[in-house]
Amino acid sequence: MRFLITLIQVLLPLCYFATIWAYAKGFFRSLRFAEIIKRPLLALTLLLHATYILVRTIEFHHPPITSVFELFCLIAFVIGLAYVYIELRTRITSTGYFILILPFFFQLFSSIFIKEIPAIPEILRSNLLGFHVTSALLGYAAIAISGVYGFLYLMLYHDIKSNQFGVIYKRLPNLEKLERMSFTATVFGFILLTIAIIVGLIWQSRISIDMSYTDPKLFGTVAIWIFYAIGLIAKRLIGWQGRRMMVLYVFGFTLIIFSMTIINIFFSEFHKFY
């Protein structure tokens, strides 16, 4: 079983890279072979990833939530899964290259640095914690995807303003559709982050360990939630839209990446369980 885990651990980044290659060739070169294999490659990669998570959970008797690099593995899977849902729902495959870069890098770092923790704290076996982590990861994934769509919107907007009607203009959805996709992902992510914060507070009240409300991870998550709350209120009441909202989503995306990487690795106190 350990050999299988190690094998899949090595294969996953390679599979994500192959999938990105297919989506890139399909986008930039309209290569027919790449167009044919990109969806099956993505499905195979996610199936392998799901198998890895299941096997690892069975072997080590806990879900992969006990360290930063286990969480990286989960966030990679969740982003990939969320993208598949979006692709099936919208039937738009031209944005896959830009989004799937994220799970590739998250899984690459996870595969390189992940390690098993000898003693698992009892607090990590809570069902409420599992629900809290799942909600948070899904929320982060949705907001990350929203940021990518916002970035693509700004790229297309710049090309249109500059009268550059190249591959970006020809292959991406129009500005209105990108804005709608970005906004939908943002609302979805905001709702899930709200649930994660509420469940986290309920879970914390049921355990004996004191939690510092100045914990950088908690502070960062709440700050991101407030940032998006202000943005959504501004859109609703003031009428913010278009380029202004896309800049906000891209900035929020950088906050999410900072929270999932730098804060998780170097600054988190209560949320670091090892």
C-alpha positions, 0 to 999 in steps of 0.5 A: 500500500505504501508503494502504491501511495508513493507511486501515485504521488509521483505520477500525479504532477506528471498527469496534471502536466500532461493535461495542461499540455493538452489544454495549452496545445488546444488553446494556442495551436488548435491541435486536434489531437490535443482537443481529443485527449484533453478531457479524458486526460483530465478525467483520468488525472482526477480519478487517479487523484481521488484514488490517491486520497482514498488510499492514503486515508485508508492507510494512515487512518485519517483524511489528508488534512493534518499538514499544509502539504496534505491540504495542498493535495486536497485543494489541487483536487478540489480546484480540478473537480470544480473546473470539471463542473464548470466545463460541463455546465458551460461547455467552455473548454478554452479556459482549462489551461489557465485554471489547471495550472493551479492544481498542477503547482499545488500537487507538485509541492504536495508530492515533493514535501508531503510526509506522514505525521506519527501522532495525529491529535485527537482534534483532527478526527472530528466530523465538524472539522472535516466539514469545516475544512471541506467548506473552506477548501471549496470556498478557496477553490471557487474564489481562486477560479473566480480570480483566474476568470477575472485575469482572463477578462482583463487580458481580453479587455486589454487586447480589445482596447489595443485592437489586438485580435489574436489568439486570446480574442479568438479563443476566450469567451466574450467579456460578458460571459467571463464576467458572469462566470467570475461573479458566479464563482465568487458568490459560490466561494463567499457562501462556502467561506461563510459556512467554513467560518461559522462551522469553525467557530462552532467546532472550536467551542466544543474542544478544550484547546484555546484558540487565539483569535489573532491566529494569522490563518483565522485573521487572513480568512476573515479579512478575505471574507470581509474583502469579498463582502465589501465587493459584493455589496459595492456591486449590489448597491453602487453598481460596480461591474466590469473591469473594476470588479475583475481587478477586485477579483484578481486582487482577492485571488492573490490574497487567497494564494497568499493565505494558502501558501505563505500564511499556512506554511510560515505564520499559522499558529492554531491551524498548524497541528504538527 
